[in-house]
Amino acid sequence: MTKLCYVCEGGDCTEKGSGELFERLQAMIREKDPQEAQVKVRRYPCFGACEQGINVTVYPDKLFYSEVGEDDLQEVAAHVQDEGEPVQRLLGKVEPDVEQIIWDMLDSPY
């Protein structure tokens, strides 16, 4: 199954540099997976966890990374590509119901 990695592009995350972070993460993933057969990195309008941004989610792993910065990208990319463990220090920063809303939407067949 192809993994989906979403980078928030809501106003607060964008102000914190999510556009550049998205481009860098996507480039890192495409170095090893140029056709995006294993991982697709995409922008997401807003996760609703603005105070904890920059937010990045990994699906179907159902991991919600928060306060992601440039220094975290190597570890995030390694995890997304199944070459490393989840980055624990970036997890658990948002309310569980906020995460659940995202997973419910991504689980939806629509």
N, C-alpha and C positions, 0 to 999 in steps of 0.2 A: 504494500500500500504506500502510495506517495504521501510524504509528510507535507503539511502546510505550515509555514512559518509566517506569521503576520506581524508587521511592525506598525504600531499606531501612528496615524498622521493627524490626530486631533490637534487643536490649537496649542494646548500646553506642551504636548510632546514635540510638535513641530518647532516651537520656540526653543526647546531644549536640544534641537538638532536631530530629530528623528529622520528627516529626509536624507541627510548625509549618512546616518547610521544605517538606514535601509540600503542605500546604494553600496556601501562598503560590505555589509553582510551578504547581500545578493551576489556581489562580485566574488566574495570568498567561497560561497557555496558553488557558484558556477565554474570555478576553477576545477573542481573535481567532478561536477555534474552539469556540464554545459547544456544538455538537453532538458534539464530539470526532471529527469526520470524518477529520482528518489526524493527530491525536496523542491518545493516551489516556495519562493520568498515573495510575499506580496504586501502591499500597503493595506491598512484597515482604517476606516474612517475615524472611529473612536471607541475605546473599550470602556470608557466611563470611570477610569481610575486615574484621573488627571494628576492628582497630587503625587502619585507614585511613578510618574513617567520618567523616562521613556519606557513604554511597555511593549513586550514582544511575547507572542504566544506560539506554542508548538502543539500542533494537532496531528495525529490522534493521541499523542502522549499526554495531552491535557496539562501542560505546564505553562504557567503564567509568570513570565519573568518581568520584574519591575526594577526601576532605577538603573536600567541598562545604559552603560556608557561604552565609549570606544574601547576602553581597556578590557571589557568583558567579551568582546566579539569573538576572539579566538576560541574561548571556552564554549560559548553559545553555538558557534559553527561546528565545533567538534561534537557536541552533544546531538545537534540536529542531524548530523551525518553519521550517527551511531559510532563515533570514534572517541567518545568521552561520556562521562557521567553528567546528569543534570547539574546545573550550577546552583547549588543549594542557597548561597547567600542572596540570590536574586528572587527566591521563591517566598511565598507566604506574606507578601507585603500588602495585599488588597483583601477586602472582605470576601469570604467564601461565596456569598451570593452574587457578587460581581463576576467572579470567575464562572460560576454556574450558568449565568445568563449567556456567556460567550459559548460555553460547551453545548448548551441546549440549542443555540442557533446553529452551531457547526454540525451537531448531530442530526439536525432536522433534514428530512429528505427534500425540502423546498429550497 
